[in-house]
Amino acid sequence: MQHILLFLTLFSIQTLFAHPVSYKDALGVMSYNNSKMNEILLTYSLTPKFAVATSYLRDSQSEFYIPRINFLLKRWNNDDSQGNIYFSAGAGYEKFNSNNYSVRLGEVVADWENRKYYTYAEHLYLNRDNDQNTLIPEKNYNHTKVRIGFAPFLADYSDLNVWLILQTEKHNNESIQSTQFLRFFMKNVLWEIGAGFDGSMAFNFMVHI
């Protein structure tokens, strides 16, 4: 009985951790924001392993509009933890100076967590036809993110949960940036407030319906 309750708690938490695929018929709304980038992702899970989605990304005066499909490639369910690997692919367009350019997306996400500890890694790749935006000097757009976190105390799913998270990311040819986050979630709503070591601010918001 204890293992069943723990699994249900972990499953509830999983639906909140910005996964590209969630439970069947789940609708996800995710927003990631910092001083350089804004991203909005809408997902609808047709099955527990497959979702359709659309994403909007603003970076360096370019705007990307990309429909995509998300796949759960592998899941590990243990008594007190869970791990996942996801893959996303899509194609859309980049808007820059009132012109549209084709763009193709590939993304890999991996995570592992239990009620106390959390790890996450992702790599986003965009193959762009636009070479006019000199603020993005590389035609192929790369963004890598790694996160580790822990919960300073354990709370029930229906109560306010708090996590401390350290994120490092590498954006194209820029230097590595680190950001500290306070994560809060209750039931189906999650939000994060972050501060970079360079003084920058970040805010993320996620909800599953």
C-alpha positions in Angstrom: 0.0 0.0 0.0 2.9 2.4 0.8 4.5 1.7 -2.6 1.1 2.4 -4.3 0.7 5.8 -2.5 4.3 6.7 -3.3 3.8 5.8 -7.0 0.7 7.9 -7.2 2.5 10.9 -5.6 5.4 10.5 -8.0 3.0 10.3 -11.0 1.2 13.5 -9.9 4.6 15.2 -9.6 5.7 13.9 -13.0 2.8 15.6 -14.8 4.1 19.0 -13.5 7.8 18.7 -14.5 7.5 20.2 -18.0 7.5 16.8 -19.7 6.9 16.9 -23.5 4.4 14.0 -23.0 2.1 13.6 -20.1 -0.9 11.4 -19.4 -3.6 10.7 -22.1 -5.7 13.8 -23.0 -3.5 16.1 -20.8 -3.2 19.7 -22.1 0.0 21.4 -21.0 0.9 25.1 -21.0 4.5 26.1 -20.4 6.2 29.5 -20.4 10.0 30.1 -20.0 11.2 33.6 -19.7 14.5 35.4 -19.1 16.2 38.6 -20.2 17.3 37.1 -23.6 14.6 34.6 -24.5 10.9 33.9 -24.2 9.3 30.6 -25.0 5.7 29.3 -24.9 4.9 25.6 -25.4 1.4 24.1 -25.8 1.1 20.3 -25.7 -1.7 17.8 -26.0 -0.9 14.2 -25.1 -2.8 11.8 -27.4 -1.3 8.8 -25.5 1.1 8.4 -22.6 3.9 8.1 -25.1 2.9 10.6 -27.9 1.9 14.3 -27.9 1.3 17.0 -30.5 2.6 20.5 -29.7 3.3 23.9 -30.9 6.0 26.3 -29.7 6.8 30.0 -29.9 10.4 31.1 -29.3 11.7 34.7 -29.3 15.5 35.2 -29.4 17.8 37.9 -30.8 15.0 39.7 -32.7 13.9 36.5 -34.3 10.6 34.8 -33.7 10.2 31.0 -34.2 6.8 29.4 -34.8 7.2 25.6 -34.8 4.6 22.8 -34.7 6.1 19.6 -33.3 5.5 16.1 -32.2 6.9 14.7 -28.9 7.7 11.1 -28.1 8.5 9.2 -24.9 11.4 7.0 -25.9 12.0 5.3 -22.6 10.7 5.3 -19.0 12.1 3.7 -15.9 9.7 3.2 -13.0 11.3 2.3 -9.7 9.7 2.0 -6.2 10.7 5.5 -5.3 11.9 7.3 -8.4 11.3 7.6 -12.2 13.5 8.4 -15.2 12.5 9.4 -18.7 14.0 10.1 -22.2 12.0 12.1 -24.7 12.5 13.2 -28.3 10.8 16.0 -30.2 10.8 16.9 -33.9 9.1 19.7 -35.8 9.3 22.2 -38.7 8.0 25.7 -39.0 9.3 29.2 -39.7 11.5 32.0 -38.3 10.2 35.5 -38.7 12.9 38.2 -38.9 12.5 41.8 -40.3 9.0 40.9 -41.7 10.5 38.0 -43.7 9.8 34.3 -43.0 12.4 31.6 -43.2 12.0 27.8 -42.9 13.3 26.2 -39.7 13.5 22.6 -38.5 13.6 21.4 -34.8 15.1 18.5 -32.9 15.2 18.2 -29.2 16.2 15.5 -26.6 15.2 15.7 -23.0 16.2 13.3 -20.2 15.3 13.5 -16.5 15.3 11.5 -13.3 13.7 12.4 -10.0 12.2 11.2 -6.7 10.4 13.2 -4.0 13.7 14.6 -2.8 16.1 15.0 -5.7 15.7 16.2 -9.3 18.0 16.1 -12.4 17.2 17.3 -15.9 19.1 17.8 -19.2 18.0 18.9 -22.6 19.4 19.9 -26.0 17.5 22.0 -28.5 18.7 22.1 -32.1 17.3 24.4 -34.8 18.4 24.1 -38.4 17.7 27.6 -39.9 17.5 28.9 -43.5 17.9 32.4 -42.2 21.5 33.8 -42.3 20.5 37.5 -42.2 20.2 37.9 -38.5 23.8 38.7 -37.4 22.8 38.5 -33.7 22.6 34.7 -34.3 25.9 34.2 -36.0 25.6 30.5 -36.3 23.1 29.2 -38.9 22.5 26.1 -36.7 21.0 27.1 -33.4 22.0 25.1 -30.3 20.8 25.4 -26.7 21.8 23.0 -23.9 20.4 23.1 -20.4 21.3 21.0 -17.3 19.5 21.3 -13.9 19.9 19.7 -10.5 17.6 20.3 -7.5 16.4 19.1 -4.2 13.4 19.6 -1.9 14.4 21.0 1.5 11.2 19.4 3.0 8.6 16.9 1.8 5.0 18.0 1.4 1.8 16.3 0.2 0.8 16.8 -3.4 -2.2 19.0 -2.4 0.1 21.2 -0.3 2.6 23.8 -1.5 5.9 22.1 -2.5 9.2 24.0 -2.7 12.4 23.0 -4.6 15.8 24.6 -4.8 17.3 24.3 -8.3 20.6 25.2 -10.0 20.5 25.5 -13.8 23.4 25.9 -16.2 22.9 26.5 -19.9 25.0 27.1 -23.0 23.4 29.1 -25.8 24.9 29.0 -29.2 28.5 30.4 -28.9 27.9 32.4 -25.7 29.5 31.6 -22.4 27.9 29.2 -19.9 25.3 30.9 -17.7 24.1 29.7 -14.3 20.8 30.5 -12.7 19.4 29.7 -9.2 15.7 28.9 -9.1 13.0 28.7 -6.4 10.4 26.3 -7.6 6.9 26.2 -6.2 4.0 23.9 -7.1 0.6 22.9 -5.8 -1.6 20.4 -7.5 -1.5 21.2 -11.2 0.3 24.5 -11.2 4.0 25.1 -11.1 6.0 28.3 -11.1 9.7 29.2 -10.8 11.5 32.4 -9.9 15.2 32.6 -10.9 18.2 34.9 -10.5 21.4 34.5 -12.5 24.8 35.1 -11.0 25.1 38.0 -13.5 22.1 39.7 -12.0 19.6 38.6 -14.6 16.1 37.4 -13.7 14.0 34.5 -15.0 10.4 33.3 -14.6 8.8 30.0 -15.6 5.2 28.9 -15.4 3.6 25.5 -16.1 0.1 24.1 -15.8 -1.5 20.8 -16.9 -5.2 20.5 -17.4 
